[in-house]
Amino acid sequence: MSASDVSASTTVSAPPDVVFAILADPRQHARIDGSGTVRDAVDGPERLELGSTFGMNMKIGAPYRTKNRVVEYDANRLIAWRHFGTHRWRYELEPVDGGTRVTETWDLSHCNAPTKLVYGLLGYPKRHQKGIEQTLVKLKAAAEQDAAKA
């Protein structure tokens, strides 16, 4: 990862498989989105795996769609996807006493220097930091709710 990555972590009182089930189901991404940009899944499998593609309805000012591809995958431990850019949205899960440590990262390590510069000038790091922090709050609540139902 690069120095310009944006990341945050939280501890969830739910096992990794419960947390991962939410992340690996694109239909649940709007449920946990803290950025306010994810609307709903428009296509894709019920459970993501390495190489899976899925489409999302999004909105930042105007509505648009993204097509994403899972580029990193280790069941119950790691999932990352990217869309048209070379940056990745990554979730790393680590079992800890009483639950799971979840780290979400907006990973720019696959971006070239000009792309990183443009993202910085457009204010994405600061915006994504806030979105990541809010997503982790929502993911924690969703996973703990799902774990209580199980």
DARAJO-V89900 format. One record per pair of residues at least 12 apart in sequence whose C-alpha atoms are under 7 Angstrom apart, sorted by the first residue. I is the first residue (numbers start at 1). J is the second residue. If there is no record, write none. Layout:
# DARAJO-V89900
I & J
I & J
This chain:
# DARAJO-V89900
1 & 107
1 & 108
1 & 109
2 & 108
2 & 109
4 & 108
5 & 105
5 & 106
5 & 107
5 & 108
6 & 105
6 & 106
6 & 107
6 & 125
6 & 129
7 & 103
7 & 104
7 & 105
7 & 106
7 & 129
8 & 103
8 & 104
8 & 105
8 & 132
8 & 133
9 & 101
9 & 102
9 & 103
9 & 104
10 & 101
10 & 102
10 & 103
10 & 136
11 & 99
11 & 100
11 & 101
11 & 102
12 & 99
12 & 100
12 & 101
12 & 140
12 & 144
13 & 98
13 & 99
13 & 100
13 & 144
14 & 99
14 & 100
14 & 143
14 & 144
14 & 147
15 & 99
15 & 100
16 & 76
16 & 93
16 & 95
16 & 100
17 & 76
18 & 143
18 & 147
19 & 143
20 & 76
24 & 47
24 & 48
25 & 46
25 & 47
25 & 48
26 & 41
27 & 40
27 & 41
32 & 135
32 & 138
32 & 139
33 & 135
34 & 131
34 & 132
34 & 134
34 & 135
34 & 138
35 & 131
37 & 58
37 & 59
37 & 60
38 & 57
38 & 58
38 & 59
39 & 57
39 & 58
40 & 56
40 & 57
41 & 55
41 & 56
41 & 57
42 & 55
42 & 56
42 & 57
43 & 55
49 & 70
49 & 73
50 & 70
50 & 71
50 & 72
50 & 73
51 & 69
51 & 70
51 & 71
52 & 69
52 & 70
53 & 67
53 & 68
53 & 69
53 & 70
54 & 67
54 & 68
54 & 69
55 & 67
55 & 68
66 & 83
67 & 83
68 & 81
68 & 82
68 & 83
69 & 81
69 & 82
69 & 83
70 & 82
76 & 93
77 & 92
77 & 93
77 & 94
78 & 91
78 & 92
78 & 93
79 & 91
79 & 92
86 & 110
86 & 111
87 & 106
87 & 107
87 & 108
87 & 110
87 & 111
88 & 106
88 & 107
88 & 108
89 & 105
89 & 106
89 & 107
90 & 104
90 & 105
90 & 106
90 & 107
91 & 103
91 & 104
91 & 105
92 & 104
104 & 132
